[in-house]
Amino acid sequence: MIIKTLIKDLDPTVIEKFASQFRGTIILPAHKEYNGIRKVFNAMIDKHPGMIVRCVDVADVMHAVNFGRSFLVLHSTRHLSCQ
């Protein structure tokens, strides 16, 4: 059984290091726009992710996925080309 890590349980320096190597936007629950950003089109889904990342290029996508893998963080991806 693999135990997944929650973002809130990670050492803040780990997130800071990730952010320093990431060109896109990182949104954490304390961010003022978090609630509006986390919502999806289907109102029946009410998820509260520990971190939302908005990648600007392929390198960001690779970095975000590798971050999730390295720390066993449960992650999902969504492609929004029209934003």
Secondary structure as UniProt FT lines:
FT   HELIX           7..9
FT   HELIX           12..20
FT   STRAND          25..27
FT   TURN            29..30
FT   TURN            32..33
FT   HELIX           34..38
FT   TURN            43..44
FT   STRAND          52..54
FT   HELIX           58..70
FT   TURN            71..72
FT   TURN            81..82
//
